[in-house]
Amino acid sequence: MNTHRAGSDQRRILLLAHTGREESCAIAREIGTSLVEQGLCVRVLSDEGKDMHLIGLEGVEVADSDAPAEGCELAVVLGGDGTILRAAEVVHQAGTPILGMNLGHVGFLAEADTGQVAAVIAAIVGRNYVSEERLTIDVQVVRDKESIASTWALNEASIEKAARQRMLEVIIGIDGRPISRFGCDGMVCATPTGSTAYNFSAGGPIVWPEVEALLMVPISAHALFARPMVVSPSSVLAVEILPDTDGSGVLWCDGRRMLDLQPGDRVEVRRGATPVRLVRLHEEPFSDRLVSKFELPVAGWRGGRKGSGSHD
């Protein structure tokens, strides 16, 4: 079994996959063996590497549990958006770019589909890719004027009611000033990247990834003023669960990290200190990605677009 050396000049690729799917394991094996044959080193997590049947092969190493992405040029991730969000956790501190290959349904965070394996391998070997930074959010929970927890998210932080039969009574604020109070099922605080995820389902606006902003969207609010808000990326969003609310809440970050909330707790959301980098293999307007991922009807458009003819 190989171990990695952070100071080595060897090109290293971290390979992550949703190994619960045989298709994912098979494609991961193909990518892993192909990259090794091209002289690159492939790093895998211990359990995933076993499922991929890559551990023990020359040129394949097992990641250190404390720093799995350290020294890696990029991370290739096979799965849906959930798998890519998990990969973002793995690489977050190292800042390793993520190249997602979609095995899910929509796959907004992915750059390639499984039918493009050869092209992906060629792009990696030839370094024919770029990475773009995506804004993240840092999340803090304050209880009795003391911070009791902090985490982060790429897509969103959602404050939700813990019991289905009860509503959350909240008061929301921006930059230290109160905005409104109401009963609701929850609140979503999202990034532009997350605007096509939970924010979208909650009725929030779609925001182009290059726009720097923070979003706040109520979920099923009982109030006259309970509209989605788009604010400055330097703003601080706050959601307080009123002390006399009849029920507790739950904080979810990217649908992966959960924390129980009590009446009186305050959740603060601000721009993250560390962005996530997503790999792009080719230039594609976000509008085209939106149309293809959501299968939007565009027949009849005659405006044309740069570099190609109009949609028919």
C-alpha positions, 0 to 999 in steps of 0.5 A: 500500500502506498502512502502519500508524501506532501512534498512530492512532485508527483501529480495526484488526483483524489478519486471519490465516488458514490460506491453504493452504485455498481456503475459508479464503482466501475467508472471509478475503476476505469478512471483510476486505472487510466490515470495511473497508466498515464503516470498520475498517482490516484488517491482514494479513501480507504473504504471507497478504494476497497469498493472500487477494487483499486487498493493495492494497485501500483500508483494508487494510495490511501488517503490520510484520514486527517488530510485526505486532499492535501497535495492533490491537484484536483478531486474527481467525484462520481455521483449526484449533487449529494456526493459532490457536497460530501466531496466538498467537505473532504476537500474544503480545508485543502481548497482542492478543485472538484470535478464532478461527474453526474450519476444523479438526476439533475447534477447542477454541480457536476461538469460531465456525464458518465458518457464523457469518461475518455474526455475527462481523462484526457482533460485531466492528463493534459491539464485542460481545465480551469477552476472557478471559485464558488462563494460559501457561507459560514454558520454560527449558532448563538445560545445565551450570547455564547457561540455553541457551534460553527460550521459552513455550507456551499449550498445553504443553511436551513433552519427548520421546525423539528415537529411537523405539527408545530410552526417555528416562531422566528424573527429575522434580521440583516446586519444587526437590524430586525426585519420581521417576525412570523410563524413559518416552517423554516428559513433558507439562507443560501448562496448563488450556487445553492439557488438552484437547490433548496432555495429554488424549491422554497420559491427563492430566485435563481442567481447566476454563480458569478453574482456575489450575494446572500439569499434569505427565503422563508418556507411557508411563512404566515405573514404579509411580508415574507418574501425572498431577499437578496442581500450584499455578500458582506451582510450578516443574516440572522434567524432567531427562534423566539424564546416563547415559541412552542417547539424546537428547530433543526439547523441543516447545512447542505442537508448533511450536517445537523444541529438541534436548535432550542427556543431563543437560539440565534443562527448567524450566516455570513460569507464563508472564509474559504470558497469551494472551487469547481472545475470547468472543462469548457465554457458554457453560459449558466443560462445553457446549463439552466436550460439543459438541467431543468429541461426548459422549453426554449423552442421558438427563440430567435434571439440567437447566441454568440458562437452558434445559431438560435434555438429551434 
